């Protein structure tokens, strides 16, 4: 089974975004970053998809993971490895 696509909505000045991206990079996970910092349409897309207006917003496949804290919690529980493998 192939790994699900990871999408992370970010803004350039966000420390939580940097932390989330670093965790994904440290785990050698490929992700698509969408910078919503200066683009109202992309921010609207993120809000429609996640129901939230803060960054980062992270999706693994179609599953909304949440933000940085939720991503780290998934990693601590071992779930991040499981869902990124496509199990």
C-alpha positions as a Markdown table, in Angstrom:
| # | Residue | x | y | z |
|---|---|---|---|---|
| 1 | Unk | 0.0 | 0.0 | 0.0 |
| 2 | Unk | 1.3 | 3.5 | -0.8 |
| 3 | Unk | 1.9 | 6.2 | 1.7 |
| 4 | Unk | -0.8 | 8.8 | 1.9 |
| 5 | Unk | 0.0 | 12.3 | 0.8 |
| 6 | Unk | 0.8 | 14.8 | 3.6 |
| 7 | Unk | -0.3 | 18.4 | 3.2 |
| 8 | Unk | 0.6 | 21.1 | 5.6 |
| 9 | Unk | -0.8 | 24.6 | 5.5 |
| 10 | Unk | 1.7 | 27.1 | 6.9 |
| 11 | Unk | 2.7 | 30.8 | 7.2 |
| 12 | Unk | 6.3 | 32.0 | 7.1 |
| 13 | Unk | 6.4 | 33.6 | 10.6 |
| 14 | Unk | 4.9 | 30.6 | 12.4 |
| 15 | Unk | 7.1 | 28.8 | 14.9 |
| 16 | Unk | 4.7 | 25.9 | 15.2 |
| 17 | Unk | 4.8 | 25.5 | 11.4 |
| 18 | Unk | 8.6 | 25.2 | 11.6 |
| 19 | Unk | 8.4 | 22.6 | 14.4 |
| 20 | Unk | 5.8 | 20.5 | 12.5 |
| 21 | Unk | 7.8 | 20.6 | 9.3 |
| 22 | Unk | 11.0 | 19.7 | 11.2 |
| 23 | Unk | 9.3 | 16.6 | 12.7 |
| 24 | Unk | 8.1 | 15.5 | 9.2 |
| 25 | Unk | 11.6 | 16.1 | 7.7 |
| 26 | Unk | 13.3 | 14.2 | 10.6 |
| 27 | Unk | 11.0 | 11.3 | 9.8 |
| 28 | Unk | 11.9 | 11.5 | 6.1 |
| 29 | Unk | 8.3 | 12.1 | 5.2 |
| 30 | Unk | 7.5 | 13.9 | 2.0 |
| 31 | Unk | 4.9 | 16.7 | 2.3 |
| 32 | Unk | 3.3 | 19.4 | 0.3 |
| 33 | Unk | 3.5 | 22.8 | 2.0 |
| 34 | Unk | 0.9 | 25.4 | 1.2 |
| 35 | Unk | 1.8 | 28.9 | 2.4 |
| 36 | Unk | -1.4 | 30.8 | 3.3 |
| 37 | Unk | 0.5 | 33.7 | 4.8 |
| 38 | Unk | -0.2 | 36.2 | 2.0 |
| 39 | Unk | -3.1 | 34.5 | 0.1 |
| 40 | Unk | -6.6 | 34.9 | 1.4 |
| 41 | Unk | -8.0 | 32.3 | -1.1 |
| 42 | Unk | -5.6 | 29.7 | 0.2 |
| 43 | Unk | -6.4 | 30.6 | 3.8 |
| 44 | Unk | -10.1 | 30.2 | 2.9 |
| 45 | Unk | -9.4 | 26.8 | 1.4 |
| 46 | Unk | -7.6 | 25.7 | 4.5 |
| 47 | Unk | -10.4 | 27.0 | 6.7 |
| 48 | Unk | -13.1 | 25.2 | 4.6 |
| 49 | Unk | -11.1 | 22.0 | 4.7 |
| 50 | Unk | -10.1 | 22.0 | 8.4 |
| 51 | Unk | -12.7 | 24.2 | 10.1 |
| 52 | Unk | -9.8 | 26.1 | 11.7 |
| 53 | Unk | -8.2 | 29.5 | 11.0 |
| 54 | Unk | -4.8 | 28.9 | 12.6 |
| 55 | Unk | -1.6 | 27.4 | 11.1 |
| 56 | Unk | -0.3 | 24.8 | 10.8 |
| 57 | Unk | -3.1 | 22.6 | 9.6 |
| 58 | Unk | -1.9 | 19.2 | 8.7 |
| 59 | Unk | -3.6 | 16.5 | 6.6 |
| 60 | Unk | -2.5 | 12.9 | 6.0 |
| 61 | Unk | -4.4 | 11.8 | 3.1 |
| 62 | Unk | -7.9 | 13.1 | 3.7 |
| 63 | Unk | -7.6 | 12.8 | 7.5 |
| 64 | Unk | -7.3 | 16.1 | 9.3 |
| 65 | Unk | -4.5 | 15.7 | 11.9 |
| 66 | Unk | -4.8 | 19.1 | 13.3 |
| 67 | Unk | -1.9 | 21.4 | 14.3 |
| 68 | Unk | 1.6 | 21.0 | 15.6 |
| 69 | Unk | 0.6 | 19.7 | 19.0 |
| 70 | Unk | -1.6 | 17.0 | 17.6 |
| 71 | Unk | 1.1 | 15.9 | 15.1 |
| 72 | Unk | 3.6 | 15.5 | 18.0 |
| 73 | Unk | 1.0 | 13.6 | 20.0 |
| 74 | Unk | 0.5 | 11.2 | 17.1 |
| 75 | Unk | 4.2 | 10.7 | 16.9 |
| 76 | Unk | 4.5 | 10.0 | 20.6 |
| 77 | Unk | 1.8 | 7.4 | 20.4 |
| 78 | Unk | 3.3 | 5.7 | 17.4 |
| 79 | Unk | 0.2 | 6.5 | 15.3 |
| 80 | Unk | 2.1 | 8.8 | 13.0 |
| 81 | Unk | 4.3 | 6.0 | 11.8 |
| 82 | Unk | 1.3 | 3.7 | 11.3 |
| 83 | Unk | -0.8 | 6.2 | 9.3 |
| 84 | Unk | 2.1 | 7.5 | 7.1 |
| 85 | Unk | 2.8 | 3.9 | 6.1 |
| 86 | Unk | -0.7 | 3.6 | 4.8 |
| 87 | Unk | -1.7 | 0.9 | 7.3 |
